[in-house]
Amino acid sequence: MEYHEVYRRDGTATGKVVEKHAPRERGQYFLHAILVMKTENSPDPGKGEGMYIMQQRSLKARFYPGKWDVTGGGVQAGETPGAAAVREAYEELGVSVKEADLKVYHQYYADWDDGTGLIITVFACRASIPAGGFRLSRTEVNDVQIAPFHLFRNHVMDHNDEAFGRALDRIEAEV
């Protein structure tokens, strides 16, 4: 069973831990990690367009089914957002990255209509395509592609805001 720590919107911990699918109470926020992965063999910043790993969400996903997206998920109790990003990359795609190689590029809140939400940290790093190919978690991922930055950005921006887009632009320029 998976457990998550409860936070207030300002990021302070409440000291409560709840089961992942337990009913949410107004004012509860949960940590979420997103990882943008630029392929290891992409050109250096400013030397050409980078290539990015993007995944198509499961067609049965609760949020954004079938949309092309980045890797990510909830931060489990006792876990750092960086450790969650590393775990999610491996669980969803079979991609191994190191927490020490991650850099934070954006943080934001997702506020839900029921008064709950997420505190989201967006990380980026260079990543290698697994030697045996991607290993997809079929409950979370329908497909995976490597795409040039302009296509990657176009796909993930159909359900993200401009601040997220600016973070993607920084990632392309710096990673």
Contacts in CASP RR format, 6 or more apart in sequence:
PFRMAT RR
TARGET T0000
AUTHOR 0000-0000-0000
METHOD contacts of the structure
MODEL  1
MEYHEVYRRDGTATGKVVEKHAPRERGQYFLHAILVMKTENSPDPGKGEG
MYIMQQRSLKARFYPGKWDVTGGGVQAGETPGAAAVREAYEELGVSVKEA
DLKVYHQYYADWDDGTGLIITVFACRASIPAGGFRLSRTEVNDVQIAPFH
LFRNHVMDHNDEAFGRALDRIEAEV
1 19 0 8 1.000
1 20 0 8 1.000
2 19 0 8 1.000
2 20 0 8 1.000
2 76 0 8 1.000
3 17 0 8 1.000
3 18 0 8 1.000
3 19 0 8 1.000
3 20 0 8 1.000
3 76 0 8 1.000
3 77 0 8 1.000
4 17 0 8 1.000
4 18 0 8 1.000
4 20 0 8 1.000
4 30 0 8 1.000
4 31 0 8 1.000
4 74 0 8 1.000
4 75 0 8 1.000
4 76 0 8 1.000
4 77 0 8 1.000
5 13 0 8 1.000
5 14 0 8 1.000
5 15 0 8 1.000
5 16 0 8 1.000
5 17 0 8 1.000
5 30 0 8 1.000
5 31 0 8 1.000
5 75 0 8 1.000
5 77 0 8 1.000
5 78 0 8 1.000
6 13 0 8 1.000
6 14 0 8 1.000
6 15 0 8 1.000
6 16 0 8 1.000
6 17 0 8 1.000
6 18 0 8 1.000
6 28 0 8 1.000
6 29 0 8 1.000
6 30 0 8 1.000
7 13 0 8 1.000
7 14 0 8 1.000
7 28 0 8 1.000
7 29 0 8 1.000
7 30 0 8 1.000
7 31 0 8 1.000
7 119 0 8 1.000
8 14 0 8 1.000
8 27 0 8 1.000
8 29 0 8 1.000
9 27 0 8 1.000
9 29 0 8 1.000
9 109 0 8 1.000
9 111 0 8 1.000
9 117 0 8 1.000
9 119 0 8 1.000
11 29 0 8 1.000
11 119 0 8 1.000
14 28 0 8 1.000
17 77 0 8 1.000
18 28 0 8 1.000
24 114 0 8 1.000
24 116 0 8 1.000
24 117 0 8 1.000
25 116 0 8 1.000
26 114 0 8 1.000
26 115 0 8 1.000
26 116 0 8 1.000
27 115 0 8 1.000
27 116 0 8 1.000
27 117 0 8 1.000
28 116 0 8 1.000
28 117 0 8 1.000
29 109 0 8 1.000
29 116 0 8 1.000
29 117 0 8 1.000
29 118 0 8 1.000
29 119 0 8 1.000
30 74 0 8 1.000
30 75 0 8 1.000
30 116 0 8 1.000
30 117 0 8 1.000
30 118 0 8 1.000
30 119 0 8 1.000
31 74 0 8 1.000
31 75 0 8 1.000
31 81 0 8 1.000
31 84 0 8 1.000
31 118 0 8 1.000
31 119 0 8 1.000
31 121 0 8 1.000
32 72 0 8 1.000
32 73 0 8 1.000
32 74 0 8 1.000
32 75 0 8 1.000
32 81 0 8 1.000
32 84 0 8 1.000
32 110 0 8 1.000
32 118 0 8 1.000
32 119 0 8 1.000
32 120 0 8 1.000
32 121 0 8 1.000
33 72 0 8 1.000
33 73 0 8 1.000
33 74 0 8 1.000
33 75 0 8 1.000
33 81 0 8 1.000
33 82 0 8 1.000
33 84 0 8 1.000
33 85 0 8 1.000
33 88 0 8 1.000
33 120 0 8 1.000
33 121 0 8 1.000
33 123 0 8 1.000
34 70 0 8 1.000
34 71 0 8 1.000
34 72 0 8 1.000
34 73 0 8 1.000
34 85 0 8 1.000
34 120 0 8 1.000
34 121 0 8 1.000
34 122 0 8 1.000
34 123 0 8 1.000
35 70 0 8 1.000
35 71 0 8 1.000
35 72 0 8 1.000
35 85 0 8 1.000
35 86 0 8 1.000
35 88 0 8 1.000
35 89 0 8 1.000
35 97 0 8 1.000
35 102 0 8 1.000
35 122 0 8 1.000
35 123 0 8 1.000
35 124 0 8 1.000
35 125 0 8 1.000
36 52 0 8 1.000
36 70 0 8 1.000
36 105 0 8 1.000
36 122 0 8 1.000
36 123 0 8 1.000
36 124 0 8 1.000
36 125 0 8 1.000
36 168 0 8 1.000
36 171 0 8 1.000
36 175 0 8 1.000
37 52 0 8 1.000
37 53 0 8 1.000
37 70 0 8 1.000
37 71 0 8 1.000
37 89 0 8 1.000
37 95 0 8 1.000
37 97 0 8 1.000
37 124 0 8 1.000
37 125 0 8 1.000
37 126 0 8 1.000
37 127 0 8 1.000
38 50 0 8 1.000
38 51 0 8 1.000
38 52 0 8 1.000
38 53 0 8 1.000
38 124 0 8 1.000
38 125 0 8 1.000
38 126 0 8 1.000
38 127 0 8 1.000
38 171 0 8 1.000
38 172 0 8 1.000
38 175 0 8 1.000
39 50 0 8 1.000
39 51 0 8 1.000
39 52 0 8 1.000
39 53 0 8 1.000
39 126 0 8 1.000
39 127 0 8 1.000
39 128 0 8 1.000
39 129 0 8 1.000
39 146 0 8 1.000
40 126 0 8 1.000
40 127 0 8 1.000
40 128 0 8 1.000
40 129 0 8 1.000
41 51 0 8 1.000
42 49 0 8 1.000
42 50 0 8 1.000
42 51 0 8 1.000
42 126 0 8 1.000
43 49 0 8 1.000
43 50 0 8 1.000
45 172 0 8 1.000
45 173 0 8 1.000
45 174 0 8 1.000
45 175 0 8 1.000
46 173 0 8 1.000
49 148 0 8 1.000
49 149 0 8 1.000
49 150 0 8 1.000
49 172 0 8 1.000
50 148 0 8 1.000
50 149 0 8 1.000
50 172 0 8 1.000
51 146 0 8 1.000
51 147 0 8 1.000
51 148 0 8 1.000
51 149 0 8 1.000
52 146 0 8 1.000
52 147 0 8 1.000
52 148 0 8 1.000
52 149 0 8 1.000
52 152 0 8 1.000
53 71 0 8 1.000
53 93 0 8 1.000
53 95 0 8 1.000
53 127 0 8 1.000
53 129 0 8 1.000
53 144 0 8 1.000
53 145 0 8 1.000
53 146 0 8 1.000
54 68 0 8 1.000
54 69 0 8 1.000
54 70 0 8 1.000
54 144 0 8 1.000
54 145 0 8 1.000
54 146 0 8 1.000
54 147 0 8 1.000
54 152 0 8 1.000
54 155 0 8 1.000
54 156 0 8 1.000
55 68 0 8 1.000
55 69 0 8 1.000
55 70 0 8 1.000
55 71 0 8 1.000
55 92 0 8 1.000
55 93 0 8 1.000
55 136 0 8 1.000
55 141 0 8 1.000
55 142 0 8 1.000
55 143 0 8 1.000
55 144 0 8 1.000
55 145 0 8 1.000
56 66 0 8 1.000
56 67 0 8 1.000
56 68 0 8 1.000
56 69 0 8 1.000
56 141 0 8 1.000
56 142 0 8 1.000
56 143 0 8 1.000
56 144 0 8 1.000
56 145 0 8 1.000
57 63 0 8 1.000
57 64 0 8 1.000
57 65 0 8 1.000
57 66 0 8 1.000
57 67 0 8 1.000
57 68 0 8 1.000
57 69 0 8 1.000
57 140 0 8 1.000
57 141 0 8 1.000
57 142 0 8 1.000
58 65 0 8 1.000
58 66 0 8 1.000
58 138 0 8 1.000
58 139 0 8 1.000
58 140 0 8 1.000
58 141 0 8 1.000
58 142 0 8 1.000
59 65 0 8 1.000
59 66 0 8 1.000
59 142 0 8 1.000
60 139 0 8 1.000
61 140 0 8 1.000
64 159 0 8 1.000
66 142 0 8 1.000
67 155 0 8 1.000
67 158 0 8 1.000
67 159 0 8 1.000
68 145 0 8 1.000
68 155 0 8 1.000
68 156 0 8 1.000
69 155 0 8 1.000
69 156 0 8 1.000
69 159 0 8 1.000
70 156 0 8 1.000
71 85 0 8 1.000
71 88 0 8 1.000
71 89 0 8 1.000
71 92 0 8 1.000
71 93 0 8 1.000
71 95 0 8 1.000
72 84 0 8 1.000
72 85 0 8 1.000
72 88 0 8 1.000
72 89 0 8 1.000
72 92 0 8 1.000
73 84 0 8 1.000
73 88 0 8 1.000
74 84 0 8 1.000
74 88 0 8 1.000
74 118 0 8 1.000
75 81 0 8 1.000
75 83 0 8 1.000
75 84 0 8 1.000
76 84 0 8 1.000
76 87 0 8 1.000
79 87 0 8 1.000
80 99 0 8 1.000
81 121 0 8 1.000
81 123 0 8 1.000
82 99 0 8 1.000
82 102 0 8 1.000
82 121 0 8 1.000
82 123 0 8 1.000
83 99 0 8 1.000
85 97 0 8 1.000
85 99 0 8 1.000
85 102 0 8 1.000
85 121 0 8 1.000
85 123 0 8 1.000
86 97 0 8 1.000
86 98 0 8 1.000
86 99 0 8 1.000
86 102 0 8 1.000
89 95 0 8 1.000
89 96 0 8 1.000
89 97 0 8 1.000
89 127 0 8 1.000
90 96 0 8 1.000
91 137 0 8 1.000
91 140 0 8 1.000
92 136 0 8 1.000
92 137 0 8 1.000
92 140 0 8 1.000
92 141 0 8 1.000
93 130 0 8 1.000
93 134 0 8 1.000
93 135 0 8 1.000
93 136 0 8 1.000
93 137 0 8 1.000
93 141 0 8 1.000
93 144 0 8 1.000
94 130 0 8 1.000
94 134 0 8 1.000
94 135 0 8 1.000
95 127 0 8 1.000
95 128 0 8 1.000
95 129 0 8 1.000
95 130 0 8 1.000
95 134 0 8 1.000
96 128 0 8 1.000
96 130 0 8 1.000
97 125 0 8 1.000
97 127 0 8 1.000
101 125 0 8 1.000
101 126 0 8 1.000
102 123 0 8 1.000
102 124 0 8 1.000
102 125 0 8 1.000
103 123 0 8 1.000
103 124 0 8 1.000
103 125 0 8 1.000
103 175 0 8 1.000
104 121 0 8 1.000
104 122 0 8 1.000
104 123 0 8 1.000
105 122 0 8 1.000
105 123 0 8 1.000
105 124 0 8 1.000
105 167 0 8 1.000
105 170 0 8 1.000
105 171 0 8 1.000
106 121 0 8 1.000
106 122 0 8 1.000
106 163 0 8 1.000
106 164 0 8 1.000
106 166 0 8 1.000
106 167 0 8 1.000
107 119 0 8 1.000
107 120 0 8 1.000
107 121 0 8 1.000
107 122 0 8 1.000
108 120 0 8 1.000
108 122 0 8 1.000
108 163 0 8 1.000
108 164 0 8 1.000
109 117 0 8 1.000
109 118 0 8 1.000
109 119 0 8 1.000
109 120 0 8 1.000
110 117 0 8 1.000
110 118 0 8 1.000
110 120 0 8 1.000
111 117 0 8 1.000
122 164 0 8 1.000
122 167 0 8 1.000
124 171 0 8 1.000
124 175 0 8 1.000
125 175 0 8 1.000
126 175 0 8 1.000
129 146 0 8 1.000
134 144 0 8 1.000
136 142 0 8 1.000
136 143 0 8 1.000
136 144 0 8 1.000
147 155 0 8 1.000
149 168 0 8 1.000
149 172 0 8 1.000
152 168 0 8 1.000
153 165 0 8 1.000
153 168 0 8 1.000
153 169 0 8 1.000
153 172 0 8 1.000
156 164 0 8 1.000
156 168 0 8 1.000
157 164 0 8 1.000
157 165 0 8 1.000
157 168 0 8 1.000
END
